[in-house]
Amino acid sequence: MESKTLISQDSEIKALLLQRGENVGKVELRDSKRYYFLLNHHLLELSLTIDEANLICEALKDYQFEDDPEQARTLWKQVQSAIQQDQLDQKWSVNSKTFIRKLQVFVNFRV
């Protein structure tokens, strides 16, 4: 029985999942669990304050993420631009220079 999630409807991802020779739905579920585990693990390593997390959410609220993994390396630029444009550092009481550097170091180390 094949899963009917959006992931398995993406032909490129579905082809990769089928190459693994297992049930697509099971592979999808397992890989999703792994992805969210790693995401949570790395977010904990970043050690964001509540205000920093809120700033990121506001800065990226209208940002369109693409399928390009390299995009993660420059995500800090979008955050920096939103800070400059909307004074989000003042709104969320965050030192923008320190915060952007924190994002740059984390992303360049992890990606």
N, C-alpha and C positions, 0 to 999 in steps of 0.2 A: 504494500500500500504506500503510495507516494504522498509526501507532504504537499499541501497546497499553499505554502507560505510564499511571500514575495521573493524570498531568496531562491527557491526552487523554480520560480517563474523566470528568473534572469538566466538567459541561455548560456552565458559565459560561466556563471557560477555553477549552474546545473551540470554542465559538461565536466567541470572539475570535480564535482561531487560524484558523478557517475564513474569517473576514472578510478575512484577509490574502491569500487567493486562491492560496495555495501549498500544497504537501504539508504536512499537519499535523505529521508526524514530523520533517521537515526544519526546520520553523519551531521546533518544540519543542526540538530539539537545538541549533540556532543560538542561540535565546533563553536556553537553559540555560547554554550556554557563556558568553554575555555576562553573565548574572547572576553566575556564579561568578567570572568575571574581575573584575567590579566589587566583589563581596564581598571577594575577596582583596586587591584594590587598597585598598579603604577600611580593611580590617583592618590592613594594613601602615601606613597613615596613623595609625591609633590608637596604634600602638607599645605594645602590651601586653607586660608582662613575663610570664614563664612562670607566676609565682604569681598575677598578675592574671587571666590566662586560665583558670587552674585554678579560681580563685574564681568567675568567671562561670559556668563549666561546672557547678560544684557548686551554685551559687545557682539556676540555671535547670533543673536536672536533672528536676524534676517539674513544671515550668511548662508550661502548655498554650498554645501559640501559636495565635492565631486568624487569620482572613483579613483583619483590620483593619490597614491600613498605619499608622494612627495609633498602634497599639500600640508601635511601635518608639520613639516619642517618650518613652514612660514606662517603658521596660524597666529603666532605672536604678532605678526605685522598687522593682521586684521584687528586684533585686540588693541594694539598701540594706536592704530588709526581711529578706532572708536573712542578711545580715551581722549585723544586730541580733539576730535570733532565734538564730542558730547560732554567733555569734562567728567568722565566717569570716575576718574581717580578722586576727584573732590566729592562726588556723590557718595562713593563707597568708602571714603577715607582710606585710600590705598596710596602708598608711595609708588607712583607710576614707574620711575626709573628702576627701582629695586625689583618691582613686580615683573616688568618686562624682561629684565635680566634673568630672573628666576625662571620664567617661561622659556627663554632662549636656551639656557643651560640644560634644563630638563628635556626639552624636545631634541636638542642636538645630541644629548647623551643617549636617549632612548630610541630614536628613530633610526 
